[in-house]
Amino acid sequence: MSGAGAVRIFSKLLLGDDQGRDKTLKQIKTANVFVATALVLAICSEMNDIGKFNLGRTLAYLWGILGQQRAVVDELFRKRYRAMLLDKE
């Protein structure tokens, strides 16, 4: 994250309650939960590929669920993990 990006995101913490601070914080928390979950799925997908655990379809299913909620997660899955998880079976 660049300095400008940090300022853009964290400046929302300075909002007053009447300016939608609580709503903004909930949105930031939700986005962070999705990013953390996507990172865990990415690690699991990489481990599955290295260890040959044959869990590709299960992991792809989880990617699909998460990708329905966030386009950036679906894009990551399509660019890196779809072929890794589904084409090797």
C-alpha distances in whole Angstrom, upper triangle without the diagonal:
4,7,8,6,6,10,11,10,12,14,16,17,19,21,25,27,28,25,24,22,23,23,19,18,20,18,15,17,18,15,14,17,17,14,15,19,18,16,20,21,20,21,24,24,24,26,29,29,29,32,34,34,35,33,31,33,32,28,28,30,27,24,26,27,23,22,25,23,19,19,16,18,21,19,18,21,23,21,21,24,26,28,28,29,32,33,34,37
4,5,5,6,9,10,11,12,14,16,18,19,21,25,27,29,25,25,23,25,24,20,20,22,20,17,19,21,18,17,21,20,17,19,22,21,20,23,25,23,24,28,28,27,30,32,32,32,35,37,37,38,36,34,36,35,31,31,33,30,28,30,30,26,26,28,26,22,22,19,21,24,22,21,24,26,24,24,27,29,31,31,32,35,36,37,40
4,5,5,6,9,10,10,12,15,16,17,19,23,25,27,24,24,21,24,24,20,20,22,21,17,20,22,19,18,22,22,20,21,25,24,23,26,28,26,27,31,31,30,33,35,35,36,38,40,40,41,39,38,39,38,34,34,36,33,31,33,32,29,28,30,28,24,25,22,24,27,25,24,28,29,27,28,30,33,35,34,36,38,40,41,43
4,5,5,6,9,10,10,13,15,16,18,21,24,25,22,22,20,23,22,18,19,22,19,17,20,21,19,18,22,22,20,22,25,24,24,27,29,27,29,32,32,32,34,37,36,37,40,41,42,42,40,38,39,38,35,35,36,33,30,32,32,28,27,29,27,23,23,21,23,26,24,24,28,29,27,28,30,33,35,35,36,38,40,41,44
4,5,5,6,8,10,12,14,15,17,21,23,24,21,20,18,20,20,16,16,19,16,13,16,18,15,15,19,19,16,18,22,21,20,24,25,24,25,29,29,29,31,33,33,34,37,38,38,39,36,35,36,35,31,31,32,29,27,28,28,24,24,26,23,20,20,17,20,23,21,21,24,26,24,25,27,30,32,32,33,35,37,38,40
4,5,5,6,8,10,11,13,15,19,21,23,20,19,17,19,19,15,14,17,16,12,15,17,15,14,18,18,16,18,21,21,20,23,25,24,25,29,29,29,31,34,34,35,37,39,39,39,37,35,37,35,32,32,33,30,28,29,29,25,25,27,24,21,22,19,21,24,23,22,26,28,26,27,29,31,33,33,34,36,38,39,42
4,6,5,5,9,10,11,13,17,19,21,18,18,16,18,18,15,15,18,17,14,17,19,17,17,20,21,19,21,24,24,24,27,29,28,29,32,33,33,35,37,38,38,41,42,42,43,40,39,40,38,35,35,36,33,31,32,31,28,28,29,26,23,24,22,24,27,26,25,29,31,29,30,32,34,37,36,37,40,41,43,45
4,6,6,7,10,11,12,16,18,19,16,16,14,17,16,12,13,16,14,12,15,17,15,15,19,20,18,20,23,23,23,26,28,27,29,31,32,32,35,37,37,38,40,42,41,42,39,37,38,37,34,33,34,31,29,30,29,26,25,26,23,20,21,19,22,25,24,24,27,28,28,29,30,33,35,35,36,38,40,41,43
4,6,6,8,10,11,15,17,18,15,14,12,14,14,10,10,13,11,8,12,14,12,12,16,16,15,17,20,20,20,23,25,24,26,29,29,30,32,34,35,36,38,39,39,39,36,35,36,34,31,31,31,28,26,27,26,23,23,24,21,18,19,18,20,23,22,22,25,27,26,27,29,31,33,33,34,36,38,40,41
4,5,6,8,10,13,15,17,15,14,11,13,14,10,10,13,12,10,12,15,14,13,17,18,17,18,21,22,22,24,26,26,27,30,31,32,34,36,37,37,39,41,40,41,38,37,38,36,33,33,33,30,28,30,29,25,26,27,23,21,23,21,22,26,25,25,28,30,29,30,31,33,36,36,36,38,41,42,44
4,5,6,8,11,14,15,13,13,11,13,14,11,11,15,14,12,15,17,16,16,20,21,20,22,25,25,25,28,30,30,31,34,35,35,37,39,40,41,43,45,44,44,42,40,41,39,36,36,36,33,31,33,31,28,28,29,25,23,25,23,25,28,28,28,31,33,32,33,34,36,39,39,39,41,44,45,47
4,5,5,9,11,13,10,9,7,10,10,7,8,11,11,10,12,15,14,15,18,19,19,21,23,24,25,27,29,29,31,33,34,35,37,39,40,41,43,44,43,43,40,39,39,38,35,35,35,31,30,31,29,26,26,27,23,21,23,22,24,27,27,27,30,32,32,32,33,35,38,38,38,40,43,44,46
4,6,8,10,13,11,10,7,9,11,8,7,11,12,10,12,15,15,15,18,20,20,21,23,25,25,27,29,30,31,33,34,35,37,39,40,41,43,44,43,44,41,40,40,38,35,36,35,32,31,32,30,27,28,28,24,23,25,24,25,29,29,29,31,34,33,34,35,37,40,39,39,42,44,45,47
4,6,9,12,10,11,8,11,13,11,11,14,15,14,16,19,19,19,22,24,23,24,27,28,28,31,33,33,34,37,38,39,40,42,44,45,46,48,47,48,44,44,44,42,39,39,39,36,34,35,34,30,31,31,28,26,28,27,29,32,32,32,35,37,36,37,38,40,43,43,43,45,48,49,50
4,7,8,6,7,5,9,11,9,10,13,14,13,16,18,18,19,22,24,24,25,28,29,29,31,33,34,35,38,39,40,42,43,45,46,47,49,48,48,45,44,44,42,39,39,39,35,34,35,33,30,30,30,27,25,27,27,29,31,32,32,35,37,37,38,38,40,43,43,43,45,48,49,50
4,5,5,7,6,9,11,11,12,14,16,16,18,20,21,22,24,26,26,28,30,31,32,34,36,37,38,40,41,43,44,46,47,49,50,51,50,50,47,46,46,44,41,41,41,37,36,37,35,32,33,32,29,28,30,30,31,34,35,35,37,39,40,41,41,43,46,46,46,48,50,52,53
4,5,6,5,7,9,10,11,13,15,16,17,19,20,21,23,25,26,27,29,31,32,33,35,36,38,39,41,42,44,45,47,48,49,51,49,49,46,45,45,42,40,40,39,36,35,36,33,31,32,31,27,27,30,30,31,34,35,35,37,39,40,41,41,43,46,46,45,47,50,51,52
4,6,7,9,10,12,13,15,16,18,19,21,22,24,25,27,28,30,31,33,34,36,37,38,40,42,43,45,46,47,49,51,52,53,51,51,48,47,46,44,42,42,41,38,37,37,35,32,33,32,28,28,30,31,32,35,35,36,38,40,41,42,43,44,47,47,47,48,51,53,54
4,6,9,9,9,12,14,14,15,18,19,20,21,24,25,26,28,29,30,32,34,35,36,38,40,41,42,44,45,47,48,50,51,49,49,46,45,44,42,40,40,39,36,35,35,33,30,30,30,26,26,27,28,29,32,33,33,36,37,38,39,40,41,45,45,44,46,49,50,51
4,6,5,6,9,10,11,12,14,16,17,19,20,22,23,25,26,27,29,31,32,33,35,37,38,39,41,42,44,45,47,48,46,46,43,42,41,39,37,36,35,32,31,32,29,27,27,26,23,22,25,25,27,29,30,31,33,35,35,37,37,38,42,42,41,43,46,47,48
4,6,5,6,9,10,11,12,14,15,16,18,20,21,22,24,26,27,29,30,31,33,35,36,37,39,41,42,44,45,46,45,45,41,40,40,38,36,36,35,32,31,31,29,26,27,27,23,22,25,25,26,29,29,30,32,34,35,36,36,37,41,41,40,42,45,46,47
4,5,5,6,9,10,11,12,14,15,17,19,20,21,23,24,26,27,29,30,32,33,35,36,38,39,41,42,43,44,43,43,39,39,38,36,34,34,33,30,29,29,27,24,26,25,21,21,24,24,25,28,29,29,31,33,34,35,35,36,40,40,39,41,44,45,46
4,5,5,6,9,10,11,12,14,15,17,19,20,21,23,25,26,27,29,31,32,33,35,36,37,39,41,42,43,41,41,38,37,36,34,32,32,30,27,27,27,24,22,23,22,18,18,21,21,22,25,26,27,29,31,32,33,33,34,37,37,37,38,41,43,44
4,5,5,6,9,10,11,12,14,16,17,18,20,21,23,25,26,27,29,31,32,33,35,36,38,39,41,42,40,40,37,36,35,33,31,31,30,27,26,26,24,21,22,22,18,17,20,19,21,23,24,25,27,29,30,31,31,32,36,36,35,37,40,42,43
4,5,5,6,9,10,11,12,14,15,16,18,20,21,23,24,26,27,29,30,32,33,34,36,38,39,40,38,39,35,35,35,32,30,30,29,26,25,26,24,21,22,22,18,18,20,20,21,24,25,25,27,29,30,30,30,32,36,35,34,37,39,41,42
4,5,5,6,9,10,11,12,14,15,17,18,20,21,23,24,26,27,28,30,32,33,35,36,37,38,36,37,33,32,32,30,27,28,27,23,23,23,21,18,20,19,16,16,19,19,19,22,24,24,25,28,29,29,29,30,34,34,33,34,38,39,40
4,5,5,6,9,10,11,12,14,15,17,19,20,21,23,25,26,27,29,30,31,33,35,36,37,35,35,32,31,30,28,26,26,25,22,21,21,19,16,17,17,13,13,15,15,16,19,20,21,22,25,26,26,26,28,31,31,30,32,35,37,38
4,5,5,6,9,10,11,12,14,15,17,19,20,21,23,24,26,27,29,30,32,33,34,36,34,35,31,30,30,28,26,26,25,22,21,22,20,17,18,18,15,13,16,15,16,19,20,20,22,24,25,25,26,27,31,30,30,32,35,36,37
4,5,5,6,9,10,10,12,14,15,17,18,20,21,23,24,26,27,28,30,32,33,34,32,33,29,29,29,26,24,25,24,20,20,21,19,16,17,18,14,14,17,16,16,19,21,20,22,25,25,25,25,27,30,30,29,31,34,35,36
4,5,5,6,9,10,11,12,14,16,17,18,20,21,22,24,26,27,29,30,31,32,31,31,27,26,26,24,21,22,21,18,17,18,15,12,14,14,11,11,14,14,13,16,18,18,19,22,23,23,23,24,28,28,26,28,32,33,33
4,5,5,6,9,10,11,12,14,15,16,19,20,21,23,24,26,27,29,30,31,30,30,26,25,25,23,21,21,20,17,16,17,15,12,13,14,10,9,12,11,11,14,15,15,17,20,20,21,21,22,26,25,25,27,30,31,32
4,5,5,6,9,10,11,12,14,15,17,18,20,21,23,24,26,27,28,30,28,29,26,25,25,23,20,21,21,17,16,18,17,13,14,16,13,11,14,13,12,16,17,16,18,21,21,21,21,23,26,25,25,27,30,31,32
4,5,5,6,9,10,11,12,14,15,17,18,20,21,22,24,26,27,28,26,27,23,23,23,20,18,19,18,15,14,16,14,11,13,15,12,11,14,13,12,15,17,16,17,20,21,20,20,22,25,24,23,25,29,29,30
4,5,5,6,9,10,10,12,14,15,16,18,20,21,22,24,25,26,25,25,21,20,20,18,16,16,16,12,11,13,11,8,9,11,9,8,11,10,8,11,13,13,13,17,18,17,17,18,22,21,20,22,25,27,27
4,5,5,6,9,10,10,12,14,15,16,18,20,21,23,24,25,24,24,21,20,21,19,16,17,17,14,12,14,14,10,11,14,11,9,11,9,8,12,13,11,13,16,16,16,16,18,21,20,20,22,25,26,27
4,5,5,6,9,10,11,12,14,15,17,18,20,21,22,24,23,23,20,20,21,19,15,17,17,14,13,16,15,11,13,16,14,12,15,13,11,14,16,13,14,18,18,17,16,19,22,20,20,23,26,26,27
4,5,5,6,9,10,11,12,14,15,16,18,20,21,22,20,21,17,17,18,15,12,14,14,10,10,13,11,8,11,13,12,11,14,13,10,13,15,13,13,16,17,16,15,17,20,19,17,20,23,24,24
4,5,5,6,9,10,10,12,14,15,16,18,20,20,19,19,16,15,16,14,11,12,13,10,8,11,11,8,9,12,11,10,12,10,7,10,11,9,9,13,14,12,11,14,17,16,15,18,20,21,22
4,5,5,6,9,10,11,12,14,15,17,18,19,19,20,17,16,18,16,13,14,15,12,11,14,14,11,13,16,15,13,15,12,10,13,13,10,11,15,15,13,12,15,18,16,16,19,21,22,23
4,5,5,6,9,10,11,12,14,15,16,18,16,17,15,15,16,14,11,13,14,11,11,14,14,12,14,17,16,15,17,15,12,14,16,13,13,16,17,14,13,16,18,16,15,18,21,21,22
4,5,5,6,9,10,10,12,14,15,16,14,15,12,11,13,11,7,9,11,8,7,11,11,10,11,15,15,14,15,14,10,12,14,11,10,13,14,12,10,12,15,13,12,15,18,18,19
4,5,5,6,9,10,11,12,14,15,15,15,13,12,14,13,9,11,13,11,9,13,14,12,13,16,16,15,15,13,10,12,13,9,9,12,12,9,8,11,13,11,11,14,17,17,18
4,5,5,6,9,10,11,12,14,13,15,13,13,15,14,11,13,15,13,12,16,17,15,16,20,20,18,19,17,14,16,16,13,12,16,15,12,11,14,15,13,12,16,18,18,19
4,5,5,6,9,10,10,11,10,12,9,10,12,11,8,11,13,11,11,15,15,14,16,19,19,19,20,18,15,16,17,14,13,16,16,13,11,13,15,12,11,14,17,16,17
4,5,5,6,9,10,10,10,10,8,7,10,10,7,9,12,11,10,13,15,14,15,18,19,18,19,17,13,14,15,12,10,13,13,10,7,10,11,8,7,11,13,12,14
4,5,5,6,8,10,11,12,11,10,14,14,10,12,15,14,13,17,18,17,18,21,22,21,21,18,15,16,17,13,12,14,14,10,8,12,12,9,9,13,14,13,15
4,5,5,6,8,8,11,10,11,14,13,11,14,16,15,15,18,20,19,20,23,24,23,24,21,18,19,20,17,15,18,17,14,12,15,15,11,11,15,16,14,16
4,6,5,5,5,7,7,7,11,11,9,11,14,14,14,17,19,18,19,22,24,23,23,22,18,19,20,17,14,17,17,14,11,13,13,9,8,12,13,11,12
4,6,5,7,8,9,8,12,13,11,12,16,16,15,18,20,20,20,23,25,24,24,22,19,19,19,16,14,16,15,12,10,12,11,7,7,11,11,9,11
4,6,8,10,12,12,15,16,14,16,19,19,18,21,23,23,23,27,28,27,26,24,21,22,22,19,17,19,18,14,13,15,14,10,11,14,15,12,14
4,5,9,10,11,15,15,14,16,19,19,19,22,24,23,24,28,29,28,28,26,23,24,24,21,19,21,21,17,15,17,16,13,12,15,16,13,14
4,6,8,9,13,13,13,15,17,18,18,21,23,23,24,27,28,28,28,26,23,23,24,21,19,20,20,17,14,15,14,11,10,13,13,10,10
4,6,8,11,11,11,14,16,16,17,19,21,21,23,25,27,27,27,26,23,23,24,21,19,21,21,18,15,16,16,12,11,13,14,11,11
4,6,8,9,10,11,13,15,16,17,19,20,21,24,26,26,26,25,22,21,23,20,17,19,20,17,14,14,14,11,9,10,11,9,8
4,6,5,6,9,10,11,12,14,16,17,18,20,22,23,23,23,19,19,20,18,15,17,19,16,12,13,13,11,8,10,12,11,10
4,6,5,6,9,10,10,12,14,15,16,18,20,21,21,20,17,16,17,15,12,14,15,13,9,9,10,8,4,6,9,8,8
4,5,5,6,9,10,10,12,14,15,17,19,20,20,20,17,15,18,16,13,14,16,15,11,10,11,10,7,6,10,10,9
4,5,5,6,9,10,11,13,14,16,18,19,20,20,16,15,18,17,13,15,18,16,12,12,14,13,9,10,13,13,12
4,5,5,6,9,10,11,12,14,16,16,17,17,13,13,15,13,10,13,15,13,9,10,12,11,7,9,13,13,13
4,5,5,6,9,10,10,12,15,15,15,15,12,10,13,12,8,10,13,11,8,7,10,10,6,7,11,12,12
4,5,5,6,9,10,11,13,15,15,16,13,11,15,14,11,13,16,15,12,10,13,13,10,10,14,15,14
4,5,5,6,8,10,12,13,14,15,11,11,14,13,10,13,16,15,12,12,15,14,11,13,16,17,17
4,6,5,6,9,10,10,11,11,8,7,10,9,7,10,12,11,9,9,13,12,10,12,15,17,17
4,5,5,6,9,10,11,12,9,7,11,11,8,10,13,13,11,10,14,14,12,12,16,18,18
4,5,5,7,9,11,13,10,9,13,13,11,13,16,16,14,14,17,18,15,16,19,21,20
4,5,6,7,9,10,7,7,11,11,10,13,15,15,13,14,17,17,16,17,20,22,22
4,5,5,6,7,5,4,8,9,8,10,12,13,12,12,16,16,15,16,19,21,21
4,6,7,10,8,7,11,12,11,13,16,17,15,15,18,20,18,18,21,24,24
4,7,9,8,9,12,13,13,15,17,18,17,17,21,22,20,21,24,26,26
4,5,5,7,9,10,11,13,15,16,16,16,20,20,20,21,23,26,26
4,5,5,6,9,10,11,12,14,15,15,18,19,19,20,22,24,26
4,5,5,6,9,10,11,12,13,14,17,18,18,19,22,24,25
4,5,5,6,9,10,11,11,12,15,15,15,17,19,21,22
4,5,5,6,9,10,10,10,13,14,14,15,17,19,21
4,5,5,6,9,10,10,13,14,15,16,17,20,21
4,6,5,6,7,9,11,12,13,15,16,18,20
4,6,6,5,6,9,9,10,11,13,15,17
4,6,6,5,8,10,10,11,12,15,17
4,6,7,8,10,12,13,13,15,18
4,6,7,7,9,11,12,13,16
4,6,5,6,8,10,11,13
4,5,5,6,7,10,12
4,6,5,5,7,10
4,6,6,7,9
4,6,6,8
4,6,6
4,6
4
